[in-house]
Amino acid sequence: MHAIRLHAFGPAENLTHEETADPVPAPGQVRIRVAAAGVHLLDTALRLGHTGPFPAPAELPTIPGREVAGTVDALGEGTDPSWLGKRVVAHLGMAPGGYAELAVTDAARLHALPDHLGEAEAVAMIGTGRTTLGILQFTDLGPDSVAIVPAAAGGIGTLLVQYAKNAGATVIGLAGGPAKVTLVEANGADLAVDYKEPDWPEKVRAYLDELGRSATVVFDSVGGDTGRAAVDLLGEGGQHVVFGWSGAGLHDGEPLTFTPEELAERGITSESVLGPVMIQKAGGDVRNLELAALAAATDGTLRPAVHRFPLAEAAEAHRALETRGTTGKVVLIP
């Protein structure tokens, strides 16, 4: 098979498209002929050798990637034979191996795909979609809500805008550059602004003044100056929901935090919602979020945006992610 392999930690150019041995499923596993593989911002950090929510690879070379969709073409010993030939999607968990024409995983991780859900869209929902629904567990959106979504043209941001609009909320989307702003508008945001323009907070404040309202929740994945300016638009009782800090430094930044005294003075809350706290709120099983995300895509409630790259161009996909040159979920197509 052909796969993307990383032989040494470092820049995107270290990702090479090469031929390697086909993987063989172990007992209880399946092999998937991959039709789409997800690329996560976390993958770019792991490529550099950084350890975060997932450990950096202990041995090199490695095949990155943890989200795949395709067709089961081989079974390990003792695996349910009904999986053979089925279209499926899976998050591989702690084991990488997704950037490839073939990938193996435990049968317990599989979700069967309905005929009308594409593999690229399914990959978007198995990772980005489940995280979006995990984030949304921490707030109660409705017609009285005014939500600010930084990075609104990204994979999670796109889904947050859709979900909030479906709930009747007023949605303000922030994006970098006119093209992304146009996408955010088309996705249904009530107001879309370019956070690269220095006066964007004044534009949002003027809009809120016209409504006679303040923001009630900020879904913060960027931190830094943009995140802080968004939080400054929260009214009393507002929520700062933190799930990233890309604007504070892509691989070495820190999330935007506030002291208890600052929060009390502002009359707001700030909560980081990634990791165990998210899974605990989902009943202790991340699969609950995966099922909900795939159901939302299947019935059309949520419509993931996908930015496709050929598998051989994985290095370019990483560079585009690192320079904020993508929209939606980045997916590799073998």
Secondary structure, DSSP 8 states (H G I E B T S, - for coil): -EEEEESSSSSGGGEEEEE-------TTEEEEEEEEEEE-HHHHHHHTT--SSS---SSSSB----EEEEEEEEE-TT--GGGTT-EEEEE-TT----SBSEEEEEGGG-EE--TTS-HHHHHHIIIIIHHHHHHHTT----TT-EEEETTTTBHHHHHHHHHHHHTT-EEEEEESSHHHHHHHHHTT-SEEEETTSTTHHHHHHHHHHHHT--EEEEEESS-HHHHHHHHTTEEEEEEEEE---GGG-TTT-------HHHHHHHT-EEEE--THHHHHHTTS-HHHHHHHHHHHHHTTSS---EEEEEGGGHHHHHHHHHTT---BEEEEE-
